[in-house]
């Protein structure tokens, strides 16, 4: 089973910052983060991936672990660990992919098809934000 740690920057307007993966690797849009390397746990992986992809030096206190989803992608079972990063940072230094953009969940939904696990991810985020 593949394991991935993924970051979802969320601003006070309720928008998420997603990665433009066009001309980088499929799918064309996604979340920042990536594979958990041997010997890493998912927190260590997201801190490393966030530095590699967004040049951010985050700590565990900057992140909110929301849970994981088991999905099938490209005919392989994948466990995705999701971290929320609440921020009002406007621009990021995107080091991997073609850039990124802030979008509402409604704007993100068509971008994430056919691997659209966005409703489950939105539910994770809403579950967290409704508790706070």
C-alpha positions in Angstrom: 0.0 0.0 0.0 1.2 3.5 -0.9 1.2 6.1 1.8 1.1 9.9 1.2 1.1 12.9 3.5 -0.8 15.9 2.1 -1.1 19.5 3.1 -4.3 21.7 2.8 -3.6 25.4 3.3 -6.9 27.0 4.4 -7.4 30.7 4.7 -10.0 32.7 6.7 -12.2 33.1 3.6 -12.6 29.3 3.5 -10.4 28.8 0.4 -7.8 26.1 -0.1 -4.5 26.5 -1.9 -4.0 23.7 -4.4 -1.1 22.7 -6.6 -1.1 23.1 -10.4 0.5 19.9 -11.6 0.0 20.7 -15.3 3.1 19.6 -17.3 4.5 18.1 -14.0 2.8 14.8 -13.3 -0.8 13.7 -13.3 -3.4 14.5 -12.1 -3.4 18.1 -13.3 -4.5 19.5 -9.9 -3.8 18.2 -6.4 -2.6 18.9 -2.9 0.9 19.6 -1.8 2.8 16.8 -0.2 3.8 13.3 -1.3 5.0 9.9 -0.5 6.1 8.9 3.0 9.7 7.7 2.7 11.0 4.6 4.5 11.6 5.3 8.2 9.4 8.4 8.2 6.0 8.8 9.9 3.3 10.9 8.2 4.1 14.0 10.3 7.8 13.9 9.4 6.9 13.4 5.7 4.5 16.4 5.5 7.1 18.7 7.2 9.7 17.5 4.7 7.4 17.7 1.7 6.2 21.2 2.7 9.8 22.4 2.7 10.5 20.8 -0.6 7.4 22.0 -2.4 6.5 25.3 -0.7 9.8 26.3 0.9 8.0 26.5 4.3 9.7 25.7 7.6 6.6 24.5 9.5 6.5 22.7 12.8 4.0 20.2 14.1 2.4 23.1 16.0 1.6 24.8 12.7 -0.4 21.8 11.4 -3.6 20.2 12.4 -3.9 16.5 11.6 -7.3 15.7 10.3 -7.2 12.0 9.6 -6.6 9.7 6.8 -8.5 8.3 3.8 -7.9 5.0 2.1 -8.5 5.3 -1.6 -7.7 3.5 -4.8 -5.7 5.5 -7.3 -4.0 4.2 -10.4 -5.1 0.7 -9.5 -3.2 0.8 -6.2 -4.5 1.2 -2.6 -3.3 4.5 -1.1 -3.5 5.8 2.4 -3.5 9.6 2.4 -2.9 11.5 5.7 -4.3 15.0 5.6 -2.9 18.0 7.5 -4.6 21.4 7.6 -2.5 24.5 7.6 -4.6 27.5 8.6 -3.0 30.7 7.2 -3.7 34.0 5.6 -0.5 33.9 3.6 -1.4 35.1 0.2 1.5 33.9 -2.0 3.6 30.8 -1.7 7.0 29.9 -3.2 5.9 26.9 -5.2 9.0 24.8 -6.0 7.3 21.8 -7.6 4.6 21.9 -10.2 3.4 24.8 -12.3 2.2 26.9 -9.4 -0.8 27.0 -7.2 -4.0 28.9 -6.6 -6.5 29.7 -3.9 -9.9 28.2 -4.7 -13.2 27.5 -3.0 -14.3 23.9 -2.6 -16.9 24.5 -5.3 -14.1 25.7 -7.7 -11.9 22.8 -6.7 -14.4 20.0 -7.3 -14.3 19.9 -11.1 -10.5 20.2 -11.0 -10.1 17.0 -9.0 -12.1 14.7 -11.3 -11.9 11.8 -12.0 -10.1 11.0 -8.8 -12.5 13.1 -6.8 -12.2 12.4 -3.2 -12.8 16.0 -2.5 -16.2 15.5 -0.8 -14.5 13.2 1.8 -11.7 15.7 2.3 -14.2 18.6 2.7 -16.0 16.5 5.3 -12.7 16.1 7.2 -12.1 19.8 7.1 -15.7 20.6 8.2 -15.5 18.1 11.0 -12.4 19.9 12.3 -13.6 23.5 11.8 -17.0 22.8 13.4 -15.3 21.5 16.6 -13.3 24.7 17.0 
